[in-house]
Amino acid sequence: MAAVVLIGSQWGDEGKGKITDFLAEKADMVVRYQGGNNAGHTVVANGEEFKLHLIPSGILYQDKTCVIGNGVVIDPKVLLEELSYLEERKIKTGKLLISSNAQVIMPYHLVLDGLEEEARGDKKIGTTKRGIGPAYMDKASRVGIRIIDLLDKEEFAEKLGRNLEEKNNLIVKIYGKEALKFEDIFDTYLGYAEQLRPMVADSSLAIDECIQAGEKVLFEGAQGTLLDIDHGTYPYVTSSSPIAGGACVGAGIGPTRINRVVGVIKAYTTRVGEGPFPTELLDGTGEEMRANGHEFGTTTGRPRRCGWLDAVIARYAARISGISDFAVTKLDVLTGLKTLKICVGYRVDGEIIYEFPQSQKIFKLCQPIYEELPGWQEDLTHVQHFEELPQAAQNYIRRIEELTGVPATLVAVGPGREQTIVRGTIF
């Protein structure tokens, strides 16, 4: 039995798709446990690039069972488009399972997401406007529509009618927009339901049976630790729990099933959207990182804010999720920089702190305390073994390990599967 949780250790966009794809080779089942199509993975497999938003990256391996867990919010239109996209590219999707308890993103969620964000003005959160937050709000309010409801015509009609009355009151009376029509939504979503019906299952049971049979399961989170609804940079967060504990709730497994937690950490730091970012670089170095790392959102195309690696954040992520191994990605992007910096602490009003502050008011005031290391000029993209890296690159990785107390078991030196240095066993 082996169950591994893979999480983002920063603000998301750490390259989890590539690491999921790499680890999925040895897994029997890959499970996505939270988030929605507000997140995306770009995976390079056999020289081809694939952009995925809802379906686990393991789908690129034809023999793997892939699961969209109960903690995910699903836009059926987006999911069906993604299935068509994969099938057009000759990727078989017949082994995909969808949790019957997963929540459905409805048209009113998308409308309200956009209207609410617009109404915030200069206090906007930076939502992708994909309806994620409003869908999770309905889930918490116990009025959400689940996949299993979508498959029952009478149940779906009752819940949609009740919800639409409430949502249209907001859309029309508060925001002054046109009401959504019941018939249009009902007919369209019944069509979606019939297309998805063969894939719907009790995913928690399927996962448990796989683990009980001694097979390997990889749990894949979206976003990252600092976007966690409880432990992130609130309110500039997502509406679910990307941390390792979220896998238990979002997939329906007990914590004693989990053997290892792999935290994906970029060799530098990026962030999309609003909120404080102590190590952000607003100069030519930041632009160079963005260009060399192709730092644009898979889902939105938005340019990512770039900055030096923050060891305070990495150490915090390790603590919150019990990370056993780091997978360091995009080390090759730093090639050519003469000097590298790692943030080892913060200075706040003359005081030095070494732990992530709970108050966002304080976090906004944090000034990074840097440790400088020499860079390297050599191309890393063809390196297969850690000892073959330039000494400066080896020292950089070892310093990350020292500052976080977590071994860097995987080191990525490019986007391809083969561009991954392995320093230990995960599965």
Buried (B, 14 or more C-beta within 10 A) or exposed (E): EBBBBBBBBBBBBBBBBBBBBBBBEBBBBBBBBBBBBBBBBBBBBEEEEBEBBBBBBBBBBEEBBBBBBBBBBBBBBBBBBBBEBBEEEEBEBEBBBBBBBBBBBBBBBBBBBBBBBEEEEEEBBBBBBBBBBBBBBBBEEEEBBBBBBBBEEEBBBEBBEEBBEEBBEBBEEEBEBEBBEBEEBBEEBBEBBEEBEEBBBBBBEBBBEBBEEEBBBBBBBBBBBBBBBEBBBBEBBBBBBBBBBBBBBBBBBEEEBBBBBBBBBBBBBBBBBBBBBBBBBEEEBBBBBBEBBEBBBBBBEEBBBBBBBBBBBBBBBBBBBBBBBBBBBBBBBBBEBEEBBBBBBBBBEEEEBEEBBEEBEBBBBBBBBBBEBBBBEEEBEEBEEBEEBBEBBBBBBEBBBEBBEBBBBBBBBBBBBEBBBEEEEBB
